[in-house]
Amino acid sequence: MPLFNAETLAEWLQHLEGLHPSAIDMGLTRVATVRDAMGLKPTFPVLTVAGTNGKGSVCAMLSSMLRASGYKVGTYTSPHLLDYNERVRINMQPAADVDLVESFRAIEQARGDVTLTYFEFGTLAAMRQFIDAGVDVAVMEVGLGGRLDAVNVFDPDVAGVVSIDLDHQSYLGDTREAIGAEKAGIFRAGKPALCADPNPPQSLLDVAEKVGAPLQLVGRDFGFMKEGEGNQWMFWGTHGKHHALPIPALRGSYQMGNATLAIAMLDEIRPQLPVGISDIKRGLLEVEWPARCQVLPGRPQTVLDVAHNPHAARALRLALDQMGYAAKTHAVFGAMSDKDIAGVVSALADRIDHWYLASPQLPRAASVEQLQAAIESVAPQAHTSGFTLVKDAWNAACEQAGDNDRILVFGSFYTVAEVMAAQHGSR
């Protein structure tokens, strides 16, 4: 069978989507085989971040603080919102099409008869680009779980688990204990392992002990506390304290926990990559991460958030309460059919006055009828409107919302992305 070859990124992505019979194929054997064939052996520190929610925010903070220190930083995250290139960044700049195409071509040549999924191709391509670019450090977000995720084929120098809750149960298990063991699969013998979940399942502790990873737990080995009268706080950990830190630029009180984990991870690589207190402060102030409780300029207030499981929805609820008064809240909502839609709705139902429902344009998306049924099961009196397209739901919410109202766009990444694309198209 001739090797696939194309010049454009769009053609390659279409090719990758059809390469493997299933979108997710848990296991490291295949991707490790291609990794070795390509000789992908990073000589720089690798920071790996897993968790049910908060992974992307922690990666963004790590990258921002390291970048503020002058290091060349490779950052790999998923999924993307508007462009695939967002997944692979060097110094926070998305990869160029031509570089991604070159990496995909190299993987295609090296893989032989080995089948790879879309995500596995992307993970190998990211590491190839980081090595070619000569980065000083790679920040890697686990896509799903940890133990069998493609990112785990690269040994981390420091591993962080942000949170553990129910999501992707068909792959990871339907209890926090089962999921915790999967997340802890990124831990390595003799390498620092940190967990920011305030109530970690015993399984995570057991895995750390079994593999010989020195485990640090939030509240026991590291943490934070407010400091003084203003918006400052203090980090404390096994290597000391950092005083007078600014509140992170990312909204939501839960971001304090994410920032705490990021700083604790940085402290563990201080011998190789020291980050000064001024760079920590600057990184926290300058960090950007779209669609995580992102408030757009103008009125009515518009909030974008990719909360797609109950744990994230509860955090979003708290963040909305902290934003102050809104006369009414109009929610543009779409979700994937394999998610706990009723659980998400339950966390926010009493904060939403009108739901504008639509199905994102992909096969896994829940239908408007499924969304309405989930809402009715939790909040029978809720006001809902259904639309064929997400952009139509968005336009309807904009027409109905007054200046003192709030428009909340949330649910799957695809829902938020389609609204962002509609906004870009209207400029």
Secondary structure as GFF3:
##gff-version 3
##sequence-region A 1 427
A	DSSP	alpha_helix	9	17	.	.	.	ID=ss1
A	DSSP	alpha_helix	29	38	.	.	.	ID=ss2
A	DSSP	beta_strand	46	50	.	.	.	ID=ss3
A	DSSP	alpha_helix	55	68	.	.	.	ID=ss4
A	DSSP	beta_strand	73	76	.	.	.	ID=ss5
A	DSSP	three_ten_helix	84	87	.	.	.	ID=ss6
A	DSSP	beta_strand	88	90	.	.	.	ID=ss7
A	DSSP	beta_strand	93	94	.	.	.	ID=ss8
A	DSSP	alpha_helix	97	111	.	.	.	ID=ss9
A	DSSP	alpha_helix	118	133	.	.	.	ID=ss10
A	DSSP	beta_strand	137	141	.	.	.	ID=ss11
A	DSSP	three_ten_helix	150	153	.	.	.	ID=ss12
A	DSSP	beta_strand	158	161	.	.	.	ID=ss13
A	DSSP	alpha_helix	169	172	.	.	.	ID=ss14
A	DSSP	alpha_helix	176	183	.	.	.	ID=ss15
A	DSSP	three_ten_helix	184	186	.	.	.	ID=ss16
A	DSSP	beta_strand	193	195	.	.	.	ID=ss17
A	DSSP	alpha_helix	202	211	.	.	.	ID=ss18
A	DSSP	beta_strand	215	217	.	.	.	ID=ss19
A	DSSP	beta_strand	223	227	.	.	.	ID=ss20
A	DSSP	beta_strand	232	237	.	.	.	ID=ss21
A	DSSP	beta_strand	240	246	.	.	.	ID=ss22
A	DSSP	alpha_helix	255	268	.	.	.	ID=ss23
A	DSSP	alpha_helix	277	286	.	.	.	ID=ss24
A	DSSP	beta_strand	294	296	.	.	.	ID=ss25
A	DSSP	beta_strand	301	305	.	.	.	ID=ss26
A	DSSP	alpha_helix	310	322	.	.	.	ID=ss27
A	DSSP	beta_strand	329	334	.	.	.	ID=ss28
A	DSSP	alpha_helix	341	348	.	.	.	ID=ss29
A	DSSP	three_ten_helix	349	351	.	.	.	ID=ss30
A	DSSP	beta_strand	354	358	.	.	.	ID=ss31
A	DSSP	alpha_helix	368	378	.	.	.	ID=ss32
A	DSSP	beta_strand	384	387	.	.	.	ID=ss33
A	DSSP	alpha_helix	390	400	.	.	.	ID=ss34
A	DSSP	beta_strand	406	411	.	.	.	ID=ss35
A	DSSP	alpha_helix	413	426	.	.	.	ID=ss36
###
